[in-house]
């Protein structure tokens, strides 16, 4: 019954939220758009990395990627930084956002 209800009545709400939340971007601008979003994620969630280091890393990571590969990179970041996902109206799904962890980096041991 639940699946039938969602199938019959959920489509309109999904489409309305898509129109409200999504922004269309020309394919030639896609890499820069993803780079901006990912740079913001780094800035917010990876404090120990400088802006210059982030730009260099993202340039190398996104260079020459098509839209499918860019989407996969973005998906990987969102899995890694899932606390950055905002929920509409307090909705929390299967994996709710969690507070950022304060991990201390241990120095690398030389062999």
Secondary structure, DSSP 8 states (H G I E B T S, - for coil): -HHHHHHHHHHHHHHHHHHHH-----GGGHHHHHHHHHHHHHHHH-TTS-HHHHHHHHHHHHTT--HHHHHHHHHHHHHHTGGG---GGG---SS----------------
